[in-house]
């Protein structure tokens, strides 16, 4: 009897050491989006979340954590418990927080999985704007006193601010000739545009699709080398004689330190998600280019992107580090 009890105790001890027997994930997963609902990243991540949910067979709850030009949400991702139940959408702004002197958060602060999409920057104006072409806009930017014209789309020093400064520089105009008005994303910036609070929105026309369809705004340029299939009537920067291409990217990320077995499950589910026809079509129908990188490719891409963006931030007089 005594030996039976010892054997039972040994089995119980082994069971406790092995931990609870369940398949990960066994409860909902949170996906943090650092930008406002209705903006470009929000649209991308909600399409992704629907497919991710199907692959994980658990609810994926999208939570918008806005503020600080993206710092609040990215910090929430970096500081989340590394148990696999929190992932996030990372945007290029994380490449520039340290340069801007806003904190020590960098791409190395979080665990990048891959880009899931890229969207091109553009110049979008109010429907009744006097600027019919990008040449009209650039002429006004050159001739008006600095700060007379205003642009928005993200926080100061954010990705769409860099897009604006780089375009102006490519046109031989001071990168800060158009004053930047910070916002918590494309959606609030577009509302400000139609209300007459700013001159242009330099984010992606993909974020402005609803307003474009309603005839409330017009996109007069895409910062690309070629015309976009979803915006065939909008000229590219190359057509306009401007040597400036700028695409924003949105990536799947997570806090560092997730156990390897759980990370593998999340990574493979995300990879399958980006192969789903409903996800790829959902993005493509909105003019969003779906993408999934090899890890080494994404690391090289982020490095080159960060260097180019930091160069523009220096030109804008915003680089602190």
Beta strands, then each sheet from edge to edge (+ up, - down):
strand 1: 29-33
strand 2: 60-64
strand 3: 86-91
strand 4: 111-120
strand 5: 122-126
strand 6: 150-152
strand 7: 179-180
strand 8: 200-201
strand 9: 217-222
strand 10: 247-254
strand 11: 289-290
sheet 1: 2+ 1+ 3+ 10- 4+ 11-
sheet 2: 7+ 6+ 8+ 5- 9+
end
